[in-house]
Amino acid sequence: MNETLLILLPLLLGWLLDFMLGDPAWLPHPVVGFGKMISWGERCLNRGTHRMAKGAVMAVALIVLVYLAVWGLKRSIPHAILWLVLDTVIVFYCLAGTTLIREVREVFLALDRSLDEGRRQVARIVGRDTSRLTAQEVRTAALETLAENLNDGVIAPLFWFALLGTPGMMAYKMVNTLDSMVGYRTERYKDFGCWAARIDDVAGFVPARLTALLMVIASGRWSLVKFVLKNGHRHASPNSGYPEAALAGILDCRFGGPHYYYGELFDKPYIGTNDRPLTTADMRTATRINRLAELLMILLTVLYCTLMIKFS
């Protein structure tokens, strides 16, 4: 089978499956398995002395294990059609654009019914304590997550697909899962999860800035580049602030501020200055921008892979 088809067809098929289906609740997901591996390792290793070293060993070992497992599985498949099917499934599993948009919409719908429902719904997609959030804070949390996870769940996986194929794409999902589970600066995780957080920072550095640029392009407002450059660094994460700044600029709103994580207060810098009420219309604008940025990244990935094959 043509090499271009072997690379681009799984990419497009996997993306279309995610676009149409999202992550069906009944379908086993590898990230759940990643989470179980991380939880087991954390329980065994996050105790006693040398917690930072133990966390580093666990993080690196799991990332390398996932990469080699996918690479080895692909090498063991003799038939091109089976290879295509495997890569399609991996791309489908690694993209989360539809599920993310669906979850954010559900937050706004739940909030229309009651504040308690909105708090419970947003707790599905954020790590902060949601029990004391106001309605405005629930909407803000949902939209911040929409922007941040456009990078984590769509743009970054596609970036690593372009560079390292499906093994790299799946390894990035392990990187991101590690960070989301142990990459916090709380008393429990500040040493053990240090390496997981730093690896995620490195892996997401370019994709996060690319995400913000694609969001600006999708909005058609090039003047927002200046806003993103001014506000993108105003976040505890060196990466998350850039897509959040892009969305804050597009919506002319304010993100950030103090939040509780695992019982500890973290006072995040504000991104933007217009502390206006957020509405369902803002959610619709944000999801439209996400979809357009996702489509632009798919086109960019196809173009990059085509050029790499042509000139290799």
Secondary structure, DSSP 8 states (H G I E B T S, - for coil): --HHHHHHHHHHHHHHHHHHH---TTS--HHHHHHHHHHHHHHHHSSSS-HHHHHHHHHHHHHHHHHHHHHHHHHH---HHHHHHHHHHHHHHH--HHHHHHHHHHHHHHHHH-HHHHHHHHTTT-SS--TT--HHHHHHHHHHHHHHHHIIIIIHHHHHHHHHHHHHHHHHHHHHHHHHHH---STTTTTTTHHHHHHHHHHHHHHHHHHHHHHHHHHT-TTHHHHHHHHTT-SSSTTTHHHHHHHHHHHT--EEEEEEETTEEEEEEEE-S------HHHHHHHHHHHHHHHHHHHHHHHHHHHHHHHH-
